[in-house]
Amino acid sequence: MFDRAGHSTECPYAIYWRGLRRTPLVKIQRIRVVFARGEATKYITHLDVMRFWERALRRAELPVAYSEGFSPHAQLALAAPLPVGTTSDAELMDVFMAEVIAPKTLIVQLAPQLPEGITVVSAEEVGMALPALQADVRFAEYDVDIAAARCDREVDAGDWKVAVGADVADTVARFVAAATIPWEHKREDEVKSYDIRLQVEAIDVIARDGDGVRLGLRLKNDSSGSGRPEQVAAALGLPAPTRIHRTKLILAGASPARAALRKSGRYAD
């Protein structure tokens, strides 16, 4: 196995595959983590967040299950990528374990590995038979701060019109009552046309403070598309938000009965 100089004569690939056999591959537990992202991390991309969690879980020495292949990756999944520049206290992540541990253990061991701007809010075990987390998301809720209490720009999109100076509450009520609102989103040389009304489940004026307003939005977020708070603000004739904060992700099965099925892993749609 070794030459006279003490170097291994074993094929490097054999050493590599022997190491892989020690890598935990079997998923036997699923822990759902709720975490917050603050101001310090709001400009980090979704891919960088995935990389961060892989490193943090490894440094926390948790028994995470890994994928097979030449480049094993931690078995984890995040729901609904958070748009860059947005804060949140409701991000969801599923972590698959190769050994059964208490969710509290995950929280305790992860805590020293977390930077400023990321906090674990809670963790609980969920059923292994649940759908993929991303496929289960239906809506996202946001608090959106606008530095205007009245519409400051004119909007003319088919039957949908907003006049400068219109009251925000009245405009929101008209938006919710509308059956359809054609909209175009321009990004560089690309123009995307869609019905923005279909992306909005609910809008509420939850606070007014002098020249500003805070809106509560529930926007569609599924495989068919995701509503964008800044586009909804533009359709309402409002300036770009000064702050967008995600407060909740709503999954397909939010009923108590389905929650019980999820807990046991016996999911039924």
Steps between C-alpha positions, in 0.01 A plus 500: 500500500798735556834543318839544669448874527176443693267610218180308439500282190122465505306650212380854600148415376489198730585725793231746386227237469594349835447846649162529327387175658542671835280789384144466642272456199173361637233756595311385810378829649371831366525817707325818387683816600352851510767767483519878474713716272569855611655811351854360510414215263228642277731541200627140506379289207303178537795292377731657757245428775493133396879488518498669838260244647709209371808642672314588820347152531838338442674722756223429751592129465139398445424157347367639172435257215703557183444429132696237311756566230843658462387824670261414787270779615301539818138391453309822569234699320391863526155627405426801277832685447497837675544790255828689547447807719214344697508414870299220658415323823321205335746314274449123482765231462478120520812321624522123453690307767687169485443455875200595713563805718281735703414819308623698802843342452513641148417848631760487779783368282427738214484815715880558524533461121251771403617846391332830572180519300398133512306355795332163546145571620380141547553139393266201500497148363264444206401190307741355244213441255411868459524662156814696413499825696522725194210315332284549811520882516188685385520858632748743654402786731688829519505826692584774252592855604426781252615860547171641368146506636354586160573371151779711350500370142242448230427146385319421175481126425189414301196534725725551804576866566645685796513880528770698676380593850254211531455367853692178564213327682254579219748381236562176692124438522464549123795270435350220711160542332645485148458176305816547295784753481734473199859580587838522333827455684805633315841361589792604282392405145230255609133588546277257689122539468265341754189553713634644825161465670530121485819517706339684791290311753449792739616855576442691823599847612631406845651834606515865398762732643515857373620481141553123502296183494557132577325242287443136585517282188415136446646405162487180300821299518485166323618322188284721277660825616586726791364845577754778556420768762679775306290425189177512702609837643565628147157380384345695788672819382738500798877556513743214551476354853755616756477165678366154408477242779368147451290397800365159400510219245170315463511133404233301317389306807440743785203321661532326842408163345762526230752626754447176695557298183813699429631434849463126457621500141163376370434791265173508306414773253 
